[in-house]
Amino acid sequence: MINSRKIQTIIQSWKKQRLGDISVINYGYTAKASFEETGAKFLRITDIQNDSVNWDKVPYCSIKDSDFDKYRLIDGDIVFARTGATTGKSYLVRNPLRAVAASYLIRLRLNDPSVSPNFIAKYFQTYEYWNAISLGMSGSAQGGFNASKLSNLVVPIPSLREQKKIVEILDEALEGCDRAIRNTEKNLANARELFESYLNGIFTQKGDDWVEKKLEDVCTLQRGFDLPKRLRQKGVYPLVSSSGIIDSHVEAKVKRPGIATGRSGSIGNVFYIDDDFWPLNTVLYVKDFHDNNAEFIYYFLKYFDLSQYASGAGVPTLNRNHVHSIKVEIPRLITEQKIIVSCLNNLKEETQHLEAIYQRKLCTLQELKQSILHQAFTGQLTVDNGQLKTRNHQLKAG
């Protein structure tokens, strides 16, 4: 059992310090990325994947020596994404090349020898940290998290000896957890790829009775309808945009069953709607199936990937007139189309079952990881290291 009184004593002995009081925090360097091997490596948030950087693929930027001295990255720096979808994502820099961080990153450099960069980097993975980021973003007009907010972030700091011990245990525990997460994500991707492979196989290995037609003679596409938000009324009919069903409305424009594909925005997404529905103007919907099986046309369009035919500078769109004349091949008999649909539906159901299993496992592993981190930053690892190590050994065995 973990002694709660001991835990409370340990936590009270920890200092709570602002990051701004124990580190120097600066924005990254503003420049254009280039793949000419000149200047310095230019680290962007997109270069950080799975908590690692492939420096061979990081571009360069032109920078004066005086600026490089100011912005350069050194071992132990932590870079932090300050805007966009990845706000809060961080990376502990290890033995970098001649490099600087890009302007959408913040560089944090600890200047207190009693605080370990490894310890702070681990704290940046905790639920408490991410909750602070979320709260900070909600109060920002741009939705970002600036250097001032990062400076004001308060972190619990034990002694340096305890920090090192906590990091040592977390390295072992989280390695097993992260390995299990990577394996589960790989299994999830494999399940999805299995369906995609089978789908591609059906439409590339055509039977003898398949016939060639223009796409407009297989399914006629039509642009969706405008419906400003001020005119929308909650109802029972799905409103379908290029990203899927986004709301409902009291009126439908198209009878069931329906198929819509992204025209602008998420171009090429394909949706099967088993209800009367309202296709919005960001989609093309199938106006006429020409006596083909509707579910077959759904799978056919998923395979065909209309996004490759999008055009336009700035904001690409999919014009139905650009694809209607394309020659395609489909089974002549609707009975064969139905057989194909049955096979694909069965495989899709099996795939979704596997995906659900892997998603549940991912959630469990993420919860376990956060539980371990929570123990680390509430003093529990110091009290009962053996308990965490036992859990980690069980994780590896599983």
Stockholm file with secondary structure:
# STOCKHOLM 1.0

chainA/1-398         MINSRKIQTIIQSWKKQRLGDISVINYGYTAKASFEETGAKFLRITDIQNDSVNWDKVPYCSIKDSDFDKYRLIDGDIVFARTGATTGKSYLVRNPLRAVAASYLIRLRLNDPSVSPNFIAKYFQTYEYWNAISLGMSGSAQGGFNASKLSNLVVPIPSLREQKKIVEILDEALEGCDRAIRNTEKNLANARELFESYLNGIFTQKGDDWVEKKLEDVCTLQRGFDLPKRLRQKGVYPLVSSSGIIDSHVEAKVKRPGIATGRSGSIGNVFYIDDDFWPLNTVLYVKDFHDNNAEFIYYFLKYFDLSQYASGAGVPTLNRNHVHSIKVEIPRLITEQKIIVSCLNNLKEETQHLEAIYQRKLCTLQELKQSILHQAFTGQLTVDNGQLKTRNHQLKAG
#=GR chainA/1-398 SS CCCHHHHHHHHHHSEEEEHHHHEEEEECBCCCCBCSSCSEEEECGGGEETTEECGGGCCEECCCHHHHHHHBCCTTCEEEECSSTTTTCEEECCSCCSEEEBTTEEEEEECCTTSCHHHHHHHTTSHHHHHHHHHHHHTCSSSCCCHHHHHTCEEEECCHHHHHHHHHHHHHHHHHHHHHHHHHHHHHHHHHHHHHHHHHHHHHSCCTTEEEEEHHHHCEEEECBCCCGGGCCCCSEEEEETTEEEEEESCCSBCSSEEEEESBSSTTCEEEECSCBEEBTTEEEEEECTTSCHHHHHHHHHHHCGGGGCBCSSSCBCCHHHHTTCEEEEESSHHHHHHHHHHHHHHHHHHHHHHHHHHHHHHHHHHHHHHHHHHHTTTHHHHCHHHHHHHHHHHHHC
#=GC SS_cons         CCCHHHHHHHHHHSEEEEHHHHEEEEECBCCCCBCSSCSEEEECGGGEETTEECGGGCCEECCCHHHHHHHBCCTTCEEEECSSTTTTCEEECCSCCSEEEBTTEEEEEECCTTSCHHHHHHHTTSHHHHHHHHHHHHTCSSSCCCHHHHHTCEEEECCHHHHHHHHHHHHHHHHHHHHHHHHHHHHHHHHHHHHHHHHHHHHHSCCTTEEEEEHHHHCEEEECBCCCGGGCCCCSEEEEETTEEEEEESCCSBCSSEEEEESBSSTTCEEEECSCBEEBTTEEEEEECTTSCHHHHHHHHHHHCGGGGCBCSSSCBCCHHHHTTCEEEEESSHHHHHHHHHHHHHHHHHHHHHHHHHHHHHHHHHHHHHHHHHHHTTTHHHHCHHHHHHHHHHHHHC
//
